[in-house]
C-alpha cells in the first residue's frame, strides 16, 4: 500500500501541523470529520480506503512524532458521500460525453428525459448532473441564439424545460427533438 499519491501526504501533514500549532487534539476520527471532502474526493480510485487512510495518517503522525488520541472513526457518512461522489462523477462524465457528441454535430441517441416525454432512464438526475447541465445553458450557450419570429429564444425555452426535468431528456444535451410531444406546450406548429 503506497502513500506516494500526489497531494495526500502534504495535505495530511499540513492538517496535523495546524492541529499541533493550535494545541488541538489529533485523532484519525477528527481528521475524517474535518477533511471529509478531501477523503471522499480521493477515495474513489482506492481499492480499500478504510485501510489506506488510517495507515497513511498513522505513518505521517509517526513521522511528525505527534501524539494522537484514540477515538473510533465513523465511516458511515464517508461511505455514503463516496458512493454519491462516484455516482455524480459518472453522471457528469456521461453528460459531458453526450454534450461533446452533440456539440460536434454527431447525432446520438443521447437523451436526458422528463415525465412529459420519452424516458431513457428511470433513475432521477443527481444534483451534480443538473448543475452541470444548468452551467451549459448559462455559460456555454451565449450567442448567437436561435430566435423565432415570435421573439421566443429556443435555447432559453429548452433551459426552462430542463430545469423542470427529473429524468434524462434530449434537451439536457441541447437537442430539440421537434417530434417529442413535450414541446407542444412550449411551441406551436407555426413557430
N, C-alpha and C positions, 0 to 999 in steps of 0.2 A: 504494500500500500504506500504510494508515494505522496509526499506533501509538496512536490515540485510544481504544482499547478500555479500559474502566474497570478499574483494578486492575493492568494489565500493567506500565505504566511505574513506578509506585511500588514494586511488588514487586521489579522488576529493579534499580531504583535502590537500594533497601534492601539487596539482596543484594551489590551492588558496593561500597557504602559499608561494609558489615560486613567484607568481604574486605580493603578498603583499611585499615580500622582495625586489623585483625589482622595487617597486613603479609603477607597471603596473596597468592599468585599469582592473577591474574584471567585467566580464559580462558573462551571460549564453551563449549568441551568440558567444562570443570569445572562450568560453570553447568548444562549439560544433566544431568550426573550428580547434582548437588546439588539441583536443582529439578525433577527428573523428574516428580513428581506434578503440580506446577503446570503444566508444559508439556503433559503428557498431558491434563489436565482442560480446558485452554483451547485445544487444537488441533483438537478435533472439528468446530468450525464454520469453521475456516480452510481456504481453498482450497489454499494452498501453504505449509504450516507450515515446511517446510525452508528456505524463503526468508524467511518472515516473522520467525522468531525470531532468526536471525543478524543480519538487518537492524536489528531493534529493539534488540537487545543492543549492536550496534555504534554506533547513534545515541546510546544512553544512555552508553556508555563515552566517546564523544567529548564529549558534553555535560558529563560529570563530569571530563573531562580526565584519565582514568585510563589507565594503561599496561597493555596486555594481553600475554599470552604466546600465541604461535601454537601451537595443538595441534589435531590432527584430531578433529573432532566425530564421534561414532559414533551413527548414527540407528537402528541395528537394534533395540535394546531399546525405544527410544521408539516406533518403528513398531509393534512387537508390542503394547506397552501401549496405544497409541491405538486399535488395532484391537479389543483386548479391552474397553477402556473404552467404545467406541462400541457394541459388541455388547451389553454388560451394560446400558448406559443404555437401549438399545432394548428389551431384555427386561424391564427394570424398568418402563418406561412401559407395556408391554403388560400386565404383571401388575397394575399399578396400575389400568389401564383395566378389566381383567376384574374386579378386586376391586370397583371402583366400581360397575360394572354389576350385579354380584351383590348388593352392599350395598343398592342402591336397589330391589331386588326385581324387576328385569327378568330374565327368563330369557335365557340366552345359550348359545351353543354353545361357550363358553369351557371348554376342558378342558386340564388340565396332566397327562399320563398315565404310569402305571408299566408295567413289563413284564407285570404281572399282569392288566392290563385294556387297554381300547382306547387306542391311542396317537393323539394328534393331531399329533405331531411326531416325527421321527427324530433330532432334534438334542438331545443331552443338555442338561439345565438347567445354567446357569452358577452359579457360587458366589454371584454377586450376586442372582440370582433366588431361589435357595434361602434366602439370608439375608433377603431381603425378605419371603418367604412365612413364614419362621420368626418374623419380627417381627410379622406379622399375628396369628399364633396365640398368641404370648407376650404381646403388649402391647395389641393392639386387641380381642381377644376375651376380655373379662374376665367380666362377669356380666350377665344370668343365662345359664347354660349349660344345655344340654338333658341332663337326667339321666334315664336309663332306670330302670325298676323294679328292674333288677339292680344298681343303683348305678353302672353304667358311664356315663361322660360322653362324649357323642357327639363334641364338638369336640376333646377330648383324644385320642380314638381316631383321628380324622381327622389330627390333628397327628402322632401316632405313624407313621401310614401315610405322610404327606407326607415325613417325614424319610428314608424308605427309597426314595422315588421318584427315578428317574434321568431320566425324561422327563415331559413335561407330563401333568397329570391334573386332573380337575374339582375334586378336593379342594384343589388349590392355590388355588382361588378360593372355598374354603369352601363347596363344593357337595357334598352327599351324594346321589349317584345310586344309589338303592337297587337298581336293575336291573343295576348293574355287578357282575360276578362276583367282583371282588377283595374285596368286603365280606363274603363268605360265611365267611371265616376270622376276621373280627372280630365279626360279629353273626350271631345265629341268627334264623330267620324269626319266632320268637315274641318277639324283642326289638324 
